[in-house]
Amino acid sequence: MNRQAPLCPVANACAAARESHPVAARYLVGVSGGRDSVALLHGLLGAGYRNLIVCHLDHGLRPDSDADARFVARLAAAWGVASEIGREDVGRRSREHRISIETAGRDARLAFFSTVAARHDCPSLLLAHHADDQVETLLHHLARGSGLAGLGGMQPLQQSRGGGLRVIRPLLRVWRSDIENYVALHQLEFREDPSNRDPRFTRNRVRHRLIPEIEAVFGRNVREALLRTAEICRGEDLYLQTQTPAPARELSVPVLRDMPLALQRRTIRAWLKLHAVPKISFETVESVRSLLDGKGAKVNLPGNLHARRRAKRIFLATIDELSPGGGENGRMD
């Protein structure tokens, strides 16, 4: 492979990663074969990372998807790093679980990366998400009514769902145009995935329709401002996390009442997560919070669960526990 040319945003970002992520350690690198992940792999090697395992999952969504897998395997071999290639019928996963193709793909990749990580005793995963991806994530979460955690977008370093992987995103402040310039400069080969322009996928509509329309309305490039918003939200969310008490098995009504509204909601959400309540939404949190005003003693929750208030405490109960003879006939506060 070519030696690094004068430093550019991609090379700078990969070099900066050495401050927090030692080059001698072992890392998984997610490589789809596309421009972004090929640039990341090249940049990491140029920054001195050698103990890398390239991971590629064939989603089986296109007749020629196996060509991407072969390309990644050849690239890894040519650049002197190990590779792990997997395959998953993401379309079938989507149908069986009744989830979108995008969600099925994310779930399949997480499962694949987790399996490879366990096999190699290597929990650190490098991914090529960049600044444009971050802006698109913010807009997607904004449209869903997310709080600070969602508006903060992806984190440069975070634990995966379930905590099995340590996900590192060195390029999160590098723009797509910088990656394109880097690939052109180093004459890197990559695979084009036609699904990246398929309007059936929400992210593509955000990228190719929504953002250009927003910029046309405002008459300027708004991406830097949106990226800054994500960073502000992420920082404030991290601070509020430090102010939120660790969840207990039951909630104290007087303690919750004395909290600011933001901490009430965060404490309740943490409590619901502790009890593995599924599909926690803003409405779920607010329904539990409504128990603080003393007008009701029970609210329904997803998963056939209930939040119950008794003797100045809020606790979780199942339908069986609330049925006659279930033992919940005590005094309400």
C-alpha positions in Angstrom: 0.0 0.0 0.0 1.1 3.6 -0.5 2.8 5.5 2.3 0.9 8.4 3.8 0.9 11.7 1.8 0.9 15.0 3.8 -1.6 14.8 6.7 -5.2 15.4 5.9 -8.4 15.0 8.0 -8.5 11.2 7.7 -4.8 10.7 8.4 -5.0 13.3 11.3 -8.0 11.5 12.8 -6.3 8.1 12.7 -3.0 9.5 14.1 -5.0 11.2 16.9 -6.6 7.9 17.8 -3.2 6.7 19.0 -3.5 9.0 22.1 -6.4 6.9 23.5 -6.0 3.6 21.7 -2.5 2.1 21.7 -1.3 0.9 18.3 0.1 -2.3 19.7 -3.4 -3.5 20.9 -5.6 -5.7 18.8 -8.7 -4.2 17.2 -11.6 -5.4 15.0 -12.3 -3.1 12.0 -15.7 -3.2 10.3 -15.1 -3.0 6.6 -18.0 -3.1 4.2 -15.7 -2.6 1.2 -17.2 0.9 0.6 -15.3 4.2 0.4 -15.5 5.1 4.1 -14.4 1.8 5.7 -11.6 1.3 3.1 -10.3 4.8 3.9 -10.5 4.0 7.7 -8.5 0.8 7.3 -5.9 2.5 5.1 -5.6 5.4 7.5 -5.2 3.1 10.5 -2.4 1.2 8.8 -0.7 4.4 7.9 -1.0 5.5 11.6 0.9 2.4 12.7 -1.9 0.0 13.6 -1.0 -3.5 12.5 -2.8 -5.9 14.8 -6.1 -5.5 13.1 -8.8 -8.0 12.2 -11.0 -6.9 9.3 -14.6 -7.9 9.8 -17.1 -8.1 6.9 -20.7 -9.4 7.0 -22.4 -10.2 3.7 -26.0 -9.2 4.2 -27.3 -11.2 1.2 -29.4 -8.4 0.0 -28.0 -8.2 -3.6 -27.2 -10.9 -6.1 -23.6 -9.7 -6.2 -23.1 -9.1 -2.5 -20.6 -12.0 -2.3 -18.4 -10.0 -4.6 -18.1 -7.4 -1.8 -17.0 -10.1 0.6 -14.4 -11.4 -1.8 -13.1 -7.8 -2.4 -12.7 -7.2 1.4 -10.9 -10.6 1.9 -8.5 -9.8 -1.0 -7.9 -6.3 0.4 -7.1 -7.5 3.9 -4.7 -10.1 2.5 -3.0 -7.5 0.2 -2.6 -5.1 3.1 -1.3 -7.8 5.5 -4.1 -8.0 8.0 -6.3 -10.9 9.1 -10.0 -11.0 8.1 -13.2 -12.6 9.2 -16.0 -12.9 6.6 -19.6 -13.8 7.6 -22.9 -14.1 5.9 -26.5 -13.5 7.1 -29.8 -13.5 5.3 -30.8 -10.0 6.5 -33.9 -10.0 4.4 -35.2 -13.1 6.2 -34.2 -11.7 9.6 -36.3 -8.6 8.7 -39.3 -10.6 7.8 -39.1 -13.0 10.8 -38.7 -10.3 13.4 -41.0 -7.8 11.6 -38.4 -5.1 11.6 -37.0 -2.8 8.9 -34.1 -3.9 6.7 -32.0 -1.2 8.3 -32.7 -2.5 11.8 -32.2 -6.1 10.8 -28.8 -5.2 9.3 -27.7 -3.4 12.4 -28.7 -6.3 14.6 -27.0 -8.8 12.3 -23.8 -6.8 12.3 -23.8 -6.5 16.0 -24.2 -10.2 16.5 -21.5 -10.9 13.9 -19.0 -8.5 15.5 -19.8 -9.9 19.0 -19.1 -13.4 17.8 -15.8 -12.5 16.2 -14.8 -10.4 19.3 -15.4 -13.4 21.5 -13.5 -15.8 19.2 -10.4 -13.5 19.3 -10.8 -12.2 22.8 -10.9 -8.7 21.2 -13.7 -6.4 22.4 -12.6 -3.2 20.6 -14.3 -2.4 17.3 -13.3 0.4 15.0 -16.1 1.8 12.7 -16.0 4.3 9.9 -18.9 6.5 10.9 -18.1 10.1 9.9 -19.5 13.7 10.4 -22.2 13.4 7.7 -23.4 10.2 9.4 -23.6 12.1 12.7 -25.7 14.9 11.1 -28.1 12.4 9.6 -28.4 10.5 12.9 -29.3 13.8 14.7 -32.0 14.6 12.2 -33.4 11.1 12.3 -33.6 11.2 16.2 -35.0 14.7 16.1 -37.9 13.5 14.0 -38.6 10.7 16.5 -38.8 13.2 19.4 -35.6 12.0 21.1 -34.0 13.7 24.1 -30.4 14.8 24.6 -29.1 11.2 24.4 -30.6 10.8 20.9 -29.7 14.3 19.7 -26.1 13.7 20.8 -25.9 11.1 18.1 -23.1 8.6 18.0 -20.3 8.8 20.5 -16.6 8.6 19.6 -16.3 5.8 22.2 -19.2 3.8 23.5 -20.3 0.4 24.6 -22.5 -1.6 22.3 -26.0 -2.6 23.3 -25.4 -5.4 25.8 -22.0 -4.0 26.6 -20.0 -6.7 24.8 -18.2 -4.4 22.4 -16.2 -1.2 22.9 -17.0 0.8 19.7 -14.5 3.4 18.5 -15.3 5.9 15.8 -12.1 7.8 14.8 -13.7 9.6 11.8 -16.7 11.1 13.6 -15.5 14.7 12.9 -14.3 14.0 9.4 -16.6 14.9 6.5 -17.6 12.7 3.7 -15.9 15.1 1.2 -12.6 14.7 3.1 -12.9 10.9 2.9 -13.6 11.2 -0.9 -10.5 13.4 -1.3 -8.4 10.9 0.8 -9.5 8.0 -1.4 -8.7 9.9 -4.6 -5.3 11.0 -3.3 -4.3 7.4 -2.4 -6.1 5.9 -5.5 -7.8 3.4 -3.2 -10.2 0.9 -4.7 -13.6 0.4 -3.1 -17.0 -1.1 -3.8 -20.1 1.0 -4.6 -23.2 -0.2 -2.9 -26.3 0.8 -4.9 -28.5 0.5 -1.9 -26.8 3.7 -0.6 -29.0 5.6 -3.0 -32.2 3.5 -2.6 -34.9 5.9 -1.4 -36.7 3.1 0.4 -34.2 3.6 3.2 -34.9 6.4 5.6 -31.2 7.4 6.0 -30.9 7.8 2.2 -33.9 10.1 2.1 -32.4 12.2 4.9 -29.1 12.3 3.0 -30.2 12.9 -0.5 -33.5 14.8 0.0 -33.9 16.3 3.5 -30.5 17.8 4.1 -30.2 19.4 0.6 -33.7 20.9 1.1 -32.8 22.3 4.5 -29.7 23.9 3.0 -31.7 25.3 0.2 -34.2 26.9 2.6 -31.5 28.4 4.8 -29.2 29.2 1.8 -26.1 27.8 3.5 -24.3 24.7 4.6 -26.0 23.8 7.9 -24.1 20.6 8.6 -21.4 22.2 10.7 -24.1 23.8 12.9 -26.0 20.5 13.3 -22.7 18.7 14.1 -22.1 21.3 16.8 -25.6 20.8 18.2 -24.9 17.0 18.5 -21.7 17.7 20.4 -23.5 20.2 22.8 -26.3 17.7 23.4 -23.9 14.8 24.0 -21.8 16.8 26.5 -24.9 18.0 28.4 -26.3 14.4 28.4 -23.1 13.1 29.8 -23.3 15.7 32.6 -26.9 14.8 33.5 -26.0 11.2 33.6 -23.6 12.0 36.5 -26.5 13.7 38.3 -29.0 10.8 37.9 -29.0 8.5 40.9 -28.4 4.8 40.4 -31.7 3.0 40.0 -33.1 1.0 42.9 -35.7 -1.8 42.8 -38.4 0.7 43.9 -38.8 4.4 43.5 -39.4 6.8 46.4 -42.3 9.1 45.6 -41.1 11.9 48.0 -37.5 11.7 46.6 -38.8 11.8 43.0 -41.1 14.7 43.7 -38.1 16.8 45.0 -36.1 16.2 41.8 -36.1 18.6 38.8 -38.3 17.4 36.0 -35.3 16.3 33.8 -33.9 14.1 36.6 -37.4 12.7 37.4 -37.6 11.5 33.8 -34.0 10.1 33.7 -34.5 8.3 37.0 -37.7 6.7 35.9 -36.1 5.7 32.5 -33.2 4.1 34.4 -35.6 2.3 36.7 -37.5 0.9 33.8 -34.3 -0.2 32.1 -33.2 -1.9 35.3 -36.4 -4.0 35.2 -36.0 -4.7 31.5 -39.2 -3.1 30.5 -39.4 -3.3 26.7 -40.0 -0.4 24.3 -39.5 2.4 26.7 -40.9 5.6 25.2 -41.5 9.2 26.4 -45.1 8.2 27.0 -44.0 5.2 29.1 -41.9 7.5 31.3 -44.7 10.1 31.7 -47.2 7.4 32.6 -45.0 6.4 35.6 -44.4 10.0 36.5 -48.1 10.6 36.6 -48.2 8.4 39.8 -46.4 11.2 41.6 -49.5 13.4 41.7 -51.5 11.0 43.8 -54.5 10.8 41.5 -53.8 7.2 40.4 -52.2 4.1 41.9 -51.4 2.0 38.8 -50.4 2.5 35.2 -49.9 0.0 32.4 -46.5 -0.6 30.9 -45.3 -2.5 27.8 -44.7 -6.3 28.3 -47.9 -6.9 30.3 -46.3 -5.1 33.3 -47.7 -2.4 35.6 -46.1 0.4 37.7 -47.9 0.5 41.1 -47.8 3.2 43.9 -48.2 2.1 47.5 -47.0 3.6 50.8 -45.0 6.3 49.0 -43.2 3.8 46.8 -43.5 2.9 43.1 -42.8 -0.7 42.2 -43.2 -3.0 39.3 -45.9 -5.7 39.1 -47.0 -8.3 36.6 -50.6 -9.0 35.7 -50.6 -12.1 37.9 -49.4 -10.2 40.9 -52.2 -7.7 40.5 -54.9 -10.4 40.1 -57.2 -11.2 43.0 -55.2 -13.0 45.7 -52.0 -11.6 44.3 -51.2 -9.7 47.5 -51.6 -6.1 46.3 -54.6 -5.0 48.4 -52.6 -2.8 50.7 -53.1 0.9 51.5 -52.3 3.5 48.8 -50.6 6.7 49.7 
